[in-house]
Amino acid sequence: MLLKVHHTLAEIPADSWARLTGTDTPFLKHEFLNALETTGCVNPKTGWSPRHLGLYQQTGNSETLIGAVPLYLKTHSYGEYIFDWAWANAYDKAGLNYYPKLSAAVPFTPVTGPRLLVANNHNKQDISQQLIVAALDLAKQEQASSLHWLFVTSDEIPLLEAEHHLSRNSFQFHWQNNGYGNFDEFLAGLSSGKRKKIKRERRQVAEEGISVKVVPGSELSREHWDSFYSFYYATIQNHWAIPYLNREFFYSIGQTMPENIVMILAFKNNEVIAGALNFRDDNCLYGRYWGSNGMYHSLHFETCYYRAIEYCIENGLQRFEAGAQGEHKLSRGFLPTPVYSAHWLDHAEFNRAVSDFIDREKHGISHQIAELNDHSPFKQVG
């Protein structure tokens, strides 16, 4: 076995990477991660320095990639969506450096997916263990305070816990397709008040003379991307947020992975006035970014939720993940769904303190999920 640390994803051939990632989520695709790097969204200047791990099987003079981790050396905690700012502040008050740290993640993307990438014809547990140990060794070599695995799958948690990581729980709101034949069947399962509210919001959009169209990635022009980028940037400015992604990134993924892209555009008087960017795989739709050129009543709900749910029903997708946070999603048919991360801190005393915090946090999150489920928008059976 040969372990390599890659400072750019371009060092790994796309076909070798694809043999590890499959089609589970579009965000692990070589095209997506490489676009972040080649367009300058991810680099040392933005606080994301690639340190991708590659585990290779050597046969004679050939090397075959059999395991990998998308890994980054970070100088801040922006763009991760699993929040550790309080930990960083505690380090600072103690006169210690929290940064740099290592994060196994997809930058700017709060979507669950494997972080321990293993070829199908190899032992998942054995290769995963080697990758975790290699990541821990790298953290020590880089003098990182900590190692973080963000939005991992539930079956990766035991593997990480076995290597002295602390598991952490959070949750998002996801919509599930319960075999609906159309949008009206979905509405029929909601309580009367929630059903009427959604119908009213959809009606208000139509009454403003706004039409909504789903455009697959293969039909998106450069002009479409320019319009969408202006909406995206306007939303960023309105919320005093950080524009992690640039126009060139959107151009790049539009060219290299159109089969994974679903754009929902709103029109008024033949002008594009709003857009929502979604990604898809064989089973799931992922809502990522949205924006508009002005304020329109209920248009956000129509483009980001209702038309996307219709798309899932029409195309047989089983799940819709509409992004992080947002308790307003509950009344629109999205239920709390656990998400997971795992953390290792080199400083023993802080590791114990974080462990205690995480234990208390888990109880609070469990209670919060139960309370939210008590307010489910769906009709009670029995």
MONORJO-V623224 format. One record per pair of residues at least 12 apart in sequence whose ideal C-beta (glycine too) atoms are under 7 Angstrom apart, sorted by the first residue. I is the first residue (numbers start at 1). J is the second residue. D is the distance in Angstrom with one decimal. If there is no record, write none. Layout:
i=I j=J d=D
i=I j=J d=D
//
This chain:
i=1 j=55 d=6.2
i=1 j=56 d=6.9
i=1 j=57 d=6.4
i=2 j=56 d=4.3
i=2 j=58 d=5.5
i=2 j=63 d=6.3
i=3 j=53 d=6.8
i=3 j=55 d=5.6
i=3 j=134 d=5.3
i=4 j=54 d=4.6
i=4 j=56 d=6.7
i=5 j=51 d=5.6
i=5 j=53 d=6.3
i=5 j=138 d=6.4
i=6 j=50 d=6.8
i=6 j=52 d=4.3
i=6 j=54 d=5.8
i=7 j=50 d=5.6
i=7 j=51 d=6.9
i=8 j=37 d=5.8
i=8 j=50 d=5.8
i=9 j=30 d=6.5
i=9 j=33 d=5.2
i=9 j=34 d=4.7
i=9 j=37 d=5.8
i=9 j=50 d=6.4
i=9 j=52 d=6.0
i=10 j=34 d=6.0
i=12 j=52 d=6.9
i=12 j=54 d=6.0
i=12 j=65 d=6.6
i=14 j=30 d=4.1
i=16 j=65 d=4.3
i=17 j=30 d=4.3
i=17 j=68 d=6.9
i=18 j=30 d=6.2
i=19 j=119 d=5.9
i=20 j=65 d=6.7
i=20 j=68 d=5.5
i=20 j=117 d=4.0
i=20 j=118 d=6.6
i=20 j=119 d=5.8
i=21 j=117 d=5.9
i=23 j=281 d=5.5
i=23 j=282 d=6.0
i=24 j=113 d=6.1
i=24 j=114 d=6.8
i=24 j=281 d=6.5
i=25 j=111 d=6.0
i=25 j=113 d=4.2
i=25 j=281 d=5.9
i=26 j=257 d=6.4
i=26 j=260 d=3.8
i=26 j=279 d=4.6
i=26 j=281 d=5.8
i=27 j=106 d=4.6
i=27 j=109 d=4.9
i=27 j=111 d=5.6
i=27 j=113 d=6.4
i=28 j=106 d=6.7
i=28 j=113 d=5.5
i=29 j=257 d=6.1
i=31 j=253 d=6.6
i=31 j=256 d=4.0
i=31 j=257 d=4.6
i=32 j=253 d=6.2
i=32 j=257 d=6.5
i=33 j=70 d=6.2
i=35 j=249 d=5.5
i=35 j=252 d=4.0
i=35 j=253 d=5.3
i=35 j=256 d=6.8
i=36 j=107 d=5.7
i=36 j=249 d=6.6
i=37 j=50 d=6.4
i=38 j=252 d=6.9
i=39 j=246 d=5.8
i=39 j=248 d=4.2
i=39 j=249 d=4.3
i=39 j=252 d=5.8
i=40 j=246 d=6.7
i=41 j=244 d=6.1
i=41 j=245 d=5.5
i=41 j=246 d=6.1
i=41 j=249 d=5.3
i=42 j=107 d=5.3
i=47 j=74 d=6.0
i=47 j=75 d=4.4
i=47 j=76 d=4.7
i=47 j=78 d=6.9
i=48 j=72 d=4.8
i=48 j=74 d=6.4
i=48 j=107 d=5.6
i=49 j=72 d=6.3
i=49 j=73 d=4.2
i=50 j=72 d=5.9
i=51 j=71 d=4.7
i=51 j=72 d=6.3
i=51 j=73 d=5.1
i=51 j=102 d=6.8
i=51 j=138 d=6.3
i=52 j=68 d=6.5
i=52 j=69 d=6.7
i=52 j=70 d=5.9
i=52 j=71 d=5.5
i=53 j=68 d=6.0
i=53 j=69 d=4.3
i=53 j=71 d=5.6
i=53 j=131 d=6.0
i=53 j=134 d=5.5
i=53 j=135 d=6.2
i=54 j=68 d=5.1
i=55 j=67 d=3.7
i=55 j=68 d=6.8
i=55 j=127 d=6.5
i=55 j=130 d=6.1
i=55 j=131 d=6.1
i=66 j=118 d=7.0
i=66 j=119 d=4.5
i=66 j=122 d=5.1
i=66 j=127 d=6.2
i=67 j=117 d=6.4
i=67 j=118 d=5.1
i=67 j=119 d=7.0
i=67 j=127 d=4.3
i=67 j=130 d=6.8
i=67 j=131 d=5.2
i=68 j=117 d=4.5
i=69 j=104 d=5.3
i=69 j=115 d=6.0
i=69 j=116 d=6.5
i=69 j=117 d=6.8
i=69 j=131 d=5.3
i=69 j=135 d=5.9
i=70 j=104 d=6.4
i=70 j=105 d=6.9
i=70 j=106 d=6.4
i=70 j=115 d=6.7
i=71 j=102 d=6.1
i=71 j=104 d=5.2
i=71 j=135 d=6.4
i=72 j=103 d=5.2
i=72 j=105 d=6.7
i=72 j=107 d=6.8
i=73 j=100 d=5.1
i=73 j=102 d=5.9
i=73 j=142 d=5.8
i=73 j=144 d=6.8
i=74 j=99 d=6.6
i=74 j=100 d=6.2
i=74 j=101 d=5.2
i=74 j=103 d=5.2
i=75 j=99 d=4.9
i=75 j=100 d=5.6
i=76 j=99 d=6.5
i=78 j=242 d=6.2
i=79 j=107 d=5.6
i=79 j=108 d=4.4
i=79 j=244 d=5.4
i=80 j=103 d=6.3
i=80 j=105 d=6.2
i=80 j=150 d=5.8
i=81 j=110 d=3.7
i=81 j=324 d=5.0
i=82 j=150 d=4.9
i=82 j=170 d=6.6
i=82 j=341 d=4.7
i=87 j=354 d=6.2
i=90 j=350 d=7.0
i=91 j=145 d=6.6
i=91 j=350 d=6.9
i=96 j=347 d=6.8
i=97 j=145 d=6.3
i=98 j=145 d=5.0
i=100 j=142 d=6.3
i=100 j=144 d=5.1
i=101 j=144 d=5.1
i=101 j=145 d=5.4
i=101 j=146 d=4.7
i=101 j=148 d=6.5
i=102 j=135 d=6.7
i=102 j=138 d=6.7
i=102 j=139 d=4.9
i=102 j=142 d=6.7
i=102 j=144 d=4.8
i=102 j=147 d=4.7
i=102 j=148 d=6.9
i=103 j=148 d=4.7
i=103 j=150 d=6.1
i=104 j=135 d=6.6
i=104 j=148 d=6.9
i=104 j=149 d=4.6
i=104 j=150 d=6.8
i=105 j=150 d=4.1
i=105 j=151 d=6.9
i=108 j=244 d=4.6
i=108 j=245 d=6.8
i=110 j=151 d=6.2
i=110 j=323 d=6.7
i=110 j=324 d=4.2
i=111 j=151 d=6.1
i=111 j=286 d=5.8
i=111 j=321 d=6.4
i=112 j=151 d=4.7
i=112 j=153 d=6.2
i=112 j=339 d=5.6
i=113 j=151 d=6.6
i=113 j=153 d=6.9
i=114 j=153 d=5.5
i=114 j=156 d=6.6
i=115 j=149 d=5.3
i=115 j=152 d=5.2
i=115 j=156 d=6.5
i=116 j=128 d=4.3
i=116 j=131 d=5.5
i=116 j=156 d=5.6
i=116 j=159 d=6.8
i=125 j=159 d=6.7
i=128 j=159 d=5.0
i=129 j=159 d=6.8
i=129 j=163 d=6.9
i=132 j=159 d=6.7
i=132 j=160 d=6.4
i=132 j=163 d=4.6
i=133 j=163 d=6.6
i=135 j=147 d=5.8
i=136 j=163 d=6.8
i=136 j=344 d=6.6
i=145 j=345 d=6.6
i=145 j=346 d=5.9
i=145 j=347 d=6.9
i=146 j=343 d=6.4
i=146 j=344 d=6.2
i=146 j=345 d=4.5
i=146 j=346 d=6.4
i=147 j=344 d=4.5
i=148 j=341 d=6.6
i=148 j=343 d=5.2
i=149 j=165 d=7.0
i=149 j=341 d=6.1
i=149 j=342 d=4.4
i=150 j=341 d=5.0
i=151 j=339 d=5.9
i=151 j=341 d=6.6
i=152 j=340 d=5.4
i=152 j=341 d=6.4
i=152 j=342 d=6.1
i=154 j=340 d=6.0
i=157 j=340 d=5.5
i=157 j=342 d=6.2
i=160 j=342 d=3.9
i=164 j=344 d=6.2
i=165 j=342 d=4.1
i=165 j=343 d=6.1
i=165 j=344 d=4.8
i=166 j=342 d=6.6
i=166 j=343 d=4.9
i=166 j=354 d=6.3
i=166 j=355 d=5.3
i=166 j=358 d=5.5
i=167 j=340 d=6.5
i=167 j=342 d=5.2
i=168 j=341 d=4.7
i=168 j=342 d=6.9
i=168 j=343 d=6.2
i=168 j=358 d=5.1
i=169 j=338 d=5.8
i=169 j=340 d=6.2
i=169 j=362 d=5.2
i=169 j=365 d=5.2
i=170 j=339 d=5.1
i=170 j=365 d=6.5
i=171 j=336 d=4.7
i=171 j=337 d=6.0
i=171 j=338 d=5.3
i=171 j=339 d=6.1
i=171 j=365 d=6.4
i=171 j=369 d=5.7
i=172 j=321 d=6.6
i=172 j=324 d=6.0
i=172 j=337 d=5.7
i=172 j=339 d=5.6
i=173 j=322 d=6.7
i=173 j=326 d=6.1
i=173 j=329 d=4.0
i=173 j=330 d=6.3
i=173 j=334 d=3.7
i=173 j=335 d=6.6
i=173 j=336 d=6.1
i=173 j=337 d=7.0
i=174 j=319 d=5.9
i=174 j=320 d=6.8
i=174 j=321 d=5.2
i=174 j=334 d=6.0
i=174 j=335 d=6.6
i=174 j=337 d=4.3
i=175 j=309 d=6.0
i=175 j=319 d=6.9
i=175 j=320 d=4.1
i=175 j=333 d=5.4
i=175 j=334 d=4.9
i=176 j=319 d=5.9
i=177 j=312 d=5.6
i=177 j=313 d=6.4
i=177 j=317 d=6.4
i=177 j=318 d=5.0
i=177 j=319 d=6.8
i=180 j=313 d=4.9
i=182 j=313 d=6.2
i=183 j=309 d=6.6
i=183 j=310 d=5.0
i=183 j=313 d=6.3
i=186 j=309 d=6.5
i=186 j=313 d=6.8
i=186 j=333 d=6.7
i=189 j=378 d=5.4
i=189 j=379 d=6.1
i=190 j=333 d=6.6
i=190 j=377 d=5.2
i=190 j=378 d=6.0
i=190 j=379 d=6.9
i=191 j=377 d=6.0
i=191 j=379 d=5.6
i=194 j=331 d=5.4
i=194 j=377 d=4.2
i=197 j=331 d=7.0
i=198 j=306 d=6.7
i=198 j=332 d=6.5
i=201 j=298 d=3.9
i=201 j=301 d=5.2
i=201 j=302 d=6.9
i=202 j=302 d=6.1
i=202 j=306 d=5.9
i=204 j=297 d=4.9
i=204 j=298 d=4.8
i=205 j=298 d=5.4
i=205 j=299 d=5.6
i=205 j=302 d=4.6
i=208 j=296 d=6.3
i=208 j=297 d=6.8
i=209 j=268 d=5.8
i=210 j=266 d=5.4
i=210 j=267 d=6.9
i=210 j=268 d=5.0
i=210 j=296 d=6.6
i=210 j=299 d=6.5
i=211 j=267 d=5.0
i=212 j=264 d=6.4
i=212 j=266 d=5.2
i=212 j=302 d=6.0
i=212 j=303 d=6.1
i=212 j=307 d=5.2
i=213 j=265 d=5.4
i=213 j=267 d=6.7
i=214 j=262 d=6.4
i=214 j=264 d=5.5
i=214 j=307 d=6.6
i=214 j=311 d=5.7
i=215 j=263 d=4.6
i=215 j=265 d=5.8
i=216 j=262 d=6.3
i=217 j=254 d=6.5
i=217 j=258 d=3.3
i=217 j=259 d=6.5
i=217 j=260 d=6.7
i=217 j=261 d=3.1
i=217 j=262 d=6.9
i=218 j=258 d=4.6
i=220 j=254 d=5.7
i=220 j=261 d=7.0
i=220 j=263 d=5.8
i=222 j=251 d=7.0
i=224 j=263 d=6.7
i=225 j=250 d=5.0
i=225 j=251 d=5.9
i=225 j=254 d=5.5
i=227 j=272 d=4.8
i=227 j=275 d=6.5
i=228 j=250 d=6.8
i=228 j=263 d=6.7
i=228 j=275 d=4.4
i=228 j=277 d=6.3
i=229 j=247 d=4.8
i=229 j=250 d=5.8
i=231 j=274 d=6.2
i=231 j=275 d=5.2
i=231 j=291 d=2.8
i=231 j=292 d=5.7
i=231 j=293 d=6.7
i=232 j=289 d=5.1
i=232 j=291 d=4.9
i=234 j=291 d=5.1
i=235 j=290 d=6.6
i=235 j=291 d=3.9
i=260 j=279 d=5.1
i=260 j=280 d=5.9
i=260 j=281 d=6.9
i=261 j=279 d=6.2
i=262 j=278 d=4.3
i=262 j=280 d=5.5
i=262 j=285 d=6.7
i=262 j=311 d=6.5
i=263 j=275 d=6.0
i=263 j=277 d=5.9
i=264 j=276 d=4.4
i=264 j=278 d=6.7
i=264 j=303 d=4.9
i=264 j=307 d=5.1
i=264 j=308 d=6.4
i=266 j=299 d=5.9
i=266 j=303 d=5.5
i=273 j=292 d=5.9
i=273 j=293 d=5.3
i=273 j=294 d=6.9
i=273 j=296 d=7.0
i=274 j=291 d=6.8
i=274 j=292 d=3.5
i=274 j=296 d=6.9
i=274 j=299 d=5.6
i=274 j=303 d=5.8
i=275 j=290 d=7.0
i=275 j=291 d=6.6
i=276 j=290 d=4.3
i=276 j=303 d=4.3
i=276 j=304 d=4.8
i=277 j=289 d=4.6
i=278 j=308 d=6.1
i=280 j=317 d=6.7
i=283 j=317 d=6.1
i=283 j=318 d=4.9
i=283 j=319 d=6.4
i=284 j=317 d=6.0
i=284 j=318 d=6.7
i=284 j=319 d=4.5
i=284 j=321 d=6.4
i=285 j=308 d=5.9
i=285 j=311 d=6.4
i=285 j=312 d=5.3
i=285 j=317 d=5.2
i=285 j=320 d=4.7
i=286 j=321 d=5.1
i=287 j=304 d=5.8
i=287 j=308 d=6.0
i=287 j=321 d=6.8
i=287 j=322 d=4.1
i=287 j=323 d=5.3
i=288 j=323 d=6.6
i=290 j=303 d=6.4
i=290 j=304 d=5.1
i=301 j=332 d=6.8
i=304 j=322 d=6.5
i=305 j=322 d=6.4
i=305 j=332 d=5.4
i=308 j=320 d=5.9
i=322 j=334 d=6.3
i=330 j=372 d=6.0
i=330 j=375 d=6.5
i=330 j=377 d=6.4
i=331 j=377 d=5.2
i=333 j=377 d=5.9
i=335 j=373 d=6.9
i=335 j=376 d=6.7
i=336 j=369 d=4.6
i=336 j=372 d=4.8
i=336 j=373 d=6.6
//
